[in-house]
Amino acid sequence: MPRTLYSPRLSDDVVRALYQEGQRRRLPMTRVADELLRQSLADSSREPSPPLKVQEAPPESNKRGAY
């Protein structure tokens, strides 16, 4: 039975940077992305993570109540 995996959408500038890095390393960009993500995840598991900044949505001036 085939698995369905989540495939996140990457920003165009990230795809461009991965492509260029793949060209530089002479590797497919998917392999470059895999290596970079694995390295980053391994590094972050060794260091304490900085606290996440939660960005609150600005208040809506013309917000109406529920009907």
N, C-alpha and C positions, 0 to 999 in steps of 0.2 A: 504494500500500500504506500503510495507516494506521500511525502510530508509536504505540508505547506508552511513555508517559513516567511517571516516578516522581512520585507525588503524596504528599508527606509529610503526616502527620496533625498538625494544629496543636492546641495546648492550648486548652481552652475559653476561658480568660481572654485568650489572644492573639486568638482569633476575635472575642471581645466588644470588645476594644480596637480591632481593625481595623474592625469594623462602626461603632463610634462615631466613629472618625477619618474613615471614609468619609462618614458622615452630616454631619460638621462641614465636610468639604471638598466635599461634594456630588459625590462620585465613588464608583464601585463599590469595595467593599473589596478586590477582587482587584487593581484598578489601584493602590490605595494600598499594598498589600503589595508589588507589583512595584516601585513607586517607592522604597519604604523599603529593600527588599533591594538594589536596584541601587546606591543611594546608600551603603549600609553597605559593600557589597563594594568599591566604588570607593574609599571612605575607607580601608578596611583594606589595600588594595593599595599605598597611599602610605605607610603607617606600618608600622614593624616590629610584628609580632604579639607579644603577651606569651606567655611559655611556657605550654603547656597543663598543667593540673594533672590528673594521673591519679589517680583515686580508687580505691584498692585495696579489694577486697571484704574484709569482716571474716572472720577465720578461723572455720571452723565447728567447734564443740566436739565434736559427735557425728558427725564425718565418718568413714565406713567405707571401707576399701580395696575395689578392684574384685574381683568374684567370678570 
